[in-house]
Structures are given as structure tokens and as C-alpha cells.
Amino acid sequence: MQQILLQLIETEKICAEIDVLDTKLAAFPGEHAFVANELRTAEAEVAKARDHLENEELQERRLESKMRDQEALILKFNHQSGQVSSNQAYTALQHELEAAEASKAEFETNALEHMEAIDAAKTALAIKEENLAGLVATAPGKGSMIDERQKVAEGERAGAVARRDKACEGVEAKTMKRFDAVRARKQPAIAVLSTTSCPECRMVLPRLRFSEINRLEEILDCSSCRRLLAPQKVLGASA
């Protein structure tokens, strides 16, 4: 029974290693997704910045068209001002001319603002395009590094599984089934008693139960947490 308990204790240690490796392996798809999401986000930001620039340029072209219309209108009013025959008509024409000049001035001011906005949009687009280019250049290398780390972890796990199988070699199937069932609920599945209390749940064992565990006639468990229990002397015997 001592040998079986030692094997289970060693199996528990290796199972814990496998659990860590499984957690590591489970994270690799997320790392790949993060790299891909970085690219998608950068591409979306470039597209958004490009749309913004194009919109600003469109607005500028519209303003330039409106300014040309006002300039043509001003020329028309100036030409007409020399042909009016009454003060009333001249005054009305001057009002229209002043309105056209005011509109032109407003369009010019807006156009200048759009020119500044276009320069800022071009700068922002250049920055985002540079960031995207950097991600595109480094993404394959990042993916390769993730794949290499995954390959190493898979190799470590395969080695750990082989060590686990060797560690529990010869242990009866019903004992391993019991061990696996406990481990599915509680980890660790087996605990070594250094006192009369279960080291995991701290429950004090009845004196009779403690004596039975130390006799090593069968594998007993904690009546509280149901972990398998091994007496401290098992470890001493292994030394």
C-alpha cells in the first residue's frame, strides 16, 4: 500500500504540471486572435481616417464651388451697377452685392478651416497607416513565436503525460478511477497527513480514523473533503 500511495502522490504532482500546461495551451488561440484583432482594429482605424479625410476634402471642394459662384455673382452685380437708371435700383443692387461679398468671405473662412482640418486629417491618416504597416510587418513573426511556444508546450505536455502514465503504472484501475473522480472535484486529490488534521480542509480526524490511515491496510479518505489521505511515514519510507 505504501508503494501505491507514493505512486498516487507522484501522479498528483505530474497532473498538476499537466493542468498548468493545459492552461497555457488554452491561451494560445487567444494570443493568435489578439494579433489578428490588432490588425483588424488598425485597418478599421485607417479606413475611418481615410473616410474622414475624403469627407473634409469633399467639403472643401463644395466650398470652393460656392465661392466661385459668389465671385461670379459679384462680377455680375458690379457689371449691373453701371447700368442701373435709378437710385432705388442702385441701392437694392448694392445690398445684393454686399450680401454676395459677405457670403464669399464666410465661404473663404470656412475653406481655410477645412484646409487646416485636411492637414490634420492627412497627418492622422499617415500615423495610422504607419502603425498598420508596422503591425502587418510584425504579425507573421508574432504568429510564428506563438506557434513555437505552443509547440514547446505541447511537447512538455506529451512528456508529462508519459511521466504520469509511468508513475501510476501497476496501480489498479479501480484505484485510479477513484483517484480521478476525487481529482475532478478536489485538487489535490491526495493529501499527506503531518498531523491529525486533513491538511487541505483542516478537519480534525477521529483518532480511530487516523490510526487506520497509519496502518496502511487500505486507502482511506477525509470524511469532510473526501480527499485520499496518506500518512507522513509514507514519504519517510520513500526516502
C-alpha positions, 0 to 999 in steps of 0.5 A: 500500500505504501508503494501505491500511495507514493505512486498516487502522490507522484501522479498528483504532482505530474497532473498538476504540471499537466493542468498548468500546461493545459492552461497555457495551451488554452491561451494560445488561440487567444494570443493568435486572435489578439494579433489578428484583432490588432490588425483588424482594429488598425485597418478599421482605424485607417479606413475611418481616417481615410473616410474622414479625410475624403469627407473634409476634402469633399467639403472643401471642394463644395466650398470652393464651388460656392465661392466661385459662384459668389465671385461670379455673382459679384462680377455680375452685380458690379457689371449691373451697377453701371447700368442701373437708371435709378437710385432705388435700383442702385441701392437694392443692387448694392445690398445684393452685392454686399450680401454676395461679398459677405457670403464669399468671405464666410465661404473663404473662412470656412475653406481655410478651416477645412484646409487646416482640418485636411492637414490634420486629417492627412497627418492622422491618416499617415500615423495610422497607416504607419502603425498598420504597416508596422503591425502587418510587418510584425504579425507573421513573426508574432504568429510564428513565436506563438506557434513555437511556444505552443509547440514547446508546450505541447511537447512538455505536455506529451512528456508529462503525460508519459511521466504520469502514465509511468508513475501510476503504472501497476496501480489498479484501475479501480484505484485510479478511477477513484483517484480521478473522480476525487481529482475532478472535484478536489485538487489535490486529490491526495493529501499527506497527513503531518498531523491529525488534521486533513491538511487541505480542509483542516478537519480534525480526524477521529483518532480511530480514523487516523490510526487506520490511515497509519496502518496502511491496510487500505486507502482511506479518505477525509470524511469532510473533503473526501480527499485520499489521505496518506500518512507522513511515514509514507514519504519517510519510507520513500526516502 
